[in-house]
Protein backbone atom coordinates (compact mmCIF):
# COMPACT_ATOMS: atom_id res chain seq x y z
CA UNK A 1 0.00 0.00 0.00
CA UNK A 2 2.23 2.77 -1.27
CA UNK A 3 1.65 6.10 0.48
CA UNK A 4 -0.45 4.39 3.13
CA UNK A 5 -0.97 5.72 6.61
CA UNK A 6 0.03 3.44 9.48
CA UNK A 7 -0.45 3.12 13.20
CA UNK A 8 -0.09 0.41 15.81
CA UNK A 9 -2.74 -0.67 18.30
CA UNK A 10 -2.36 -3.12 21.17
CA UNK A 11 -4.99 -5.89 21.41
CA UNK A 12 -4.63 -8.32 24.33
CA UNK A 13 -1.05 -7.09 24.84
CA UNK A 14 -0.13 -7.87 21.21
CA UNK A 15 0.82 -5.18 18.72
CA UNK A 16 -1.25 -5.01 15.53
CA UNK A 17 0.06 -2.92 12.64
CA UNK A 18 -2.87 -1.06 11.03
CA UNK A 19 -2.43 0.41 7.56
CA UNK A 20 -4.90 2.31 5.40
CA UNK A 21 -4.75 3.82 1.94
CA UNK A 22 -5.03 7.52 1.06
CA UNK A 23 -8.53 6.78 -0.30
CA UNK A 24 -9.50 5.28 3.06
CA UNK A 25 -7.99 8.27 4.90
CA UNK A 26 -10.04 10.68 2.74
CA UNK A 27 -13.24 8.74 3.46
CA UNK A 28 -12.41 8.53 7.20
CA UNK A 29 -12.03 12.32 7.32
CA UNK A 30 -15.54 12.74 5.83
CA UNK A 31 -17.12 10.72 8.66
CA UNK A 32 -18.66 12.45 11.68
CA UNK A 33 -17.79 9.43 13.91
CA UNK A 34 -14.96 6.87 13.97
CA UNK A 35 -15.30 3.88 11.66
CA UNK A 36 -15.58 0.62 13.61
CA UNK A 37 -13.48 -2.14 12.03
CA UNK A 38 -13.73 -5.67 13.42
CA UNK A 39 -11.34 -8.49 12.54
CA UNK A 40 -13.43 -11.65 12.86
CA UNK A 41 -11.81 -15.08 13.11
CA UNK A 42 -14.48 -17.73 12.53
CA UNK A 43 -14.04 -21.24 13.94
CA UNK A 44 -16.36 -24.03 12.82
CA UNK A 45 -15.99 -26.87 10.35
CA UNK A 46 -13.62 -24.43 8.66
CA UNK A 47 -11.57 -21.39 9.55
CA UNK A 48 -12.48 -18.02 8.00
CA UNK A 49 -11.09 -14.50 8.36
CA UNK A 50 -13.42 -11.55 7.75
CA UNK A 51 -13.13 -7.80 8.25
CA UNK A 52 -16.41 -6.16 9.25
CA UNK A 53 -17.04 -2.42 8.97
CA UNK A 54 -19.45 -0.10 10.79
CA UNK A 55 -22.76 -1.62 11.84
CA UNK A 56 -21.69 -5.08 10.60
CA UNK A 57 -19.18 -5.22 13.47
CA UNK A 58 -20.44 -6.91 16.64
CA UNK A 59 -17.60 -6.39 19.12
CA UNK A 60 -18.36 -4.68 22.39
CA UNK A 61 -14.96 -3.05 22.87
CA UNK A 62 -13.05 -1.15 20.22
CA UNK A 63 -9.61 0.46 20.52
CA UNK A 64 -8.94 3.86 18.94
CA UNK A 65 -6.23 3.85 16.28
CA UNK A 66 -6.89 7.48 15.30
CA UNK A 67 -9.76 9.84 16.17
CA UNK A 68 -11.55 8.52 13.05
CA UNK A 69 -10.65 4.81 13.22
CA UNK A 70 -11.25 2.15 15.85
CA UNK A 71 -10.54 -1.60 15.66
CA UNK A 72 -11.45 -4.80 17.48
CA UNK A 73 -10.67 -8.52 17.25
CA UNK A 74 -13.43 -11.09 17.73
CA UNK A 75 -13.00 -14.87 17.56
CA UNK A 76 -16.38 -16.55 16.97
CA UNK A 77 -17.74 -20.05 16.41
CA UNK A 78 -20.99 -21.50 15.11
CA UNK A 79 -23.45 -23.15 17.45
CA UNK A 80 -23.77 -26.03 14.98
CA UNK A 81 -21.44 -27.39 12.30
CA UNK A 82 -22.95 -27.69 8.83
CA UNK A 83 -21.21 -27.27 5.48
CA UNK A 84 -24.34 -25.48 4.22
CA UNK A 85 -23.84 -22.72 6.82
CA UNK A 86 -20.54 -21.21 5.71
CA UNK A 87 -21.91 -17.73 5.03
CA UNK A 88 -22.93 -15.17 7.69
CA UNK A 89 -26.28 -16.84 8.40
CA UNK A 90 -25.52 -19.36 11.18
CA UNK A 91 -25.97 -18.13 14.74
CA UNK A 92 -22.57 -17.08 16.08
CA UNK A 93 -21.27 -17.11 19.63
CA UNK A 94 -18.13 -15.53 21.00
CA UNK A 95 -15.47 -18.24 21.10
CA UNK A 96 -14.10 -18.81 24.62
CA UNK A 97 -10.42 -19.28 23.73
CA UNK A 98 -8.11 -20.15 26.63
CA UNK A 99 -5.33 -17.94 25.22
CA UNK A 100 -6.99 -15.43 22.85
CA UNK A 101 -3.77 -13.40 22.51
CA UNK A 102 -2.29 -16.29 20.50
CA UNK A 103 -4.88 -15.61 17.77
CA UNK A 104 -4.60 -11.81 17.57
CA UNK A 105 -3.58 -10.84 14.01
CA UNK A 106 -0.24 -9.16 13.29
CA UNK A 107 -1.59 -6.71 10.72
CA UNK A 108 -4.75 -5.13 9.27
CA UNK A 109 -5.06 -3.34 5.90
CA UNK A 110 -8.00 -1.06 5.08
CA UNK A 111 -9.01 0.47 1.76
CA UNK A 112 -12.01 2.32 0.32
CA UNK A 113 -12.73 1.49 -3.34
CA UNK A 114 -15.79 1.98 -5.52
CA UNK A 115 -17.79 3.25 -2.55
CA UNK A 116 -17.08 0.21 -0.35
CA UNK A 117 -14.81 -0.46 2.63
CA UNK A 118 -12.40 -3.34 2.07
CA UNK A 119 -10.06 -5.01 4.49
CA UNK A 120 -7.85 -7.97 5.18
CA UNK A 121 -5.73 -9.12 8.10
CA UNK A 122 -3.01 -11.68 8.63
CA UNK A 123 -0.92 -13.62 11.07
CA UNK A 124 2.58 -13.17 9.66
CA UNK A 125 4.79 -10.28 8.71
CA UNK A 126 3.40 -8.06 5.98
CA UNK A 127 4.89 -8.68 2.56
Secondary structure, DSSP 8 states (H G I E B T S, - for coil): -TT-EEEEEEETTEEEEEEE-HHHHHHHHH-SS-EEEEEEEEESSSEEEEEEEGGG---S--EEEETTEEEEEEEEEESS--GGG-SS-S-EEE---TTGGGG--SEEEEEEETTEEEEEEESS---
